[in-house]
Amino acid sequence: MCKSFEDFHKIEGFLKYPEVYNYTDPNIEEIITTFQQTIKIKQKDKKTKIAFCQTKMTQAQRNAEVESITKIEAYKKAEKHIFREINKKRVEMVDNGQFVAYDPYENKLVEMISDLKGDLLDIEMALKQTLDAAFNQFVAEINSINVDMAGTTSDIFVLLSGEFTQFGTKLNEELNKEREQFQIRYETDDAAAAAVLDDYKLESIEDGIDTVLDILTSDEKSSVDDIVGQFIEKIELEAQTKEQLITKGRNTEWGQIMQDISANQHSRGRKII
């Protein structure tokens, strides 16, 4: 736990440290496992909704494009029919030495083009309404999941903070007892001193420089309190950093999703006319 702490080797050197750690670690592991499982479920739900939204929007665009192309093909077919009629009329009129009156045909084509443009505009407006409705529903649902995930994350780190506090309290209590017992045994006689050093796999005080012995032999009564306090503070700081990274990751992911959808909407000019 928090091996990046500068004096972790001293904390870890206490004989009681593994016992206190093993008492607390299962609780922390359970909290983290529950959190990971919960977030995994919510993340899966989010991906499902994202995929559904993208599929729905893509299908709406395809349907609109098919409808637009159908309208254009119908116009082209009618246009060809008019041009064939014009050509047929031109041959007849030339044979009779007369000129073709193009105005009725031109008026018909202008009317058809106007109708086509109106139809295409209606299709585009209907598509926009469909896309806006799908997008708004999508944003609302994903925002709800993100808010839920943020709440879950916050709750989990509150629980972890509580465990860290209990861990610090228990660690402080046990390490102070160990320090007291060490000093009592070390000051009893040479044999007891040698025996207690052997418990820490040391042959002399000099071998214990920059180890747990710095705390065990300190004249400062607050030596254990100080190092345990710094240790727990470091753990809390790393937990806060982790929470911030999770939040940043979630926000970055959401921002990228919104950017991708927005880019897709801006680049969907179909150029079908």
Secondary structure, DSSP 8 states (H G I E B T S, - for coil): --TTSTTHHHHHTSTTHHHHHHHHHHHHHHHHHHHHHHHHHHHHHHHHHHHHHHHHHHHHHHHHHHHHHHHHHHHHHHHHHHHHHHHHHHHHHHHTT-----HHHHHHHHHHHHHHHHHHHHHHHHHHHHHHHHHHHHHHHHHHHHHHHHHHHHHHHHHHHHHHHHHHHHHHHHHHHHHHHHHHHHHH-HHHHHHHHHHTT-SSGGGGTTSTHHHHT-S-TTHHHHHHHHHHHHHHHHHHHHHHHHHHHHHHHHHHHHHHHHHHHHT------
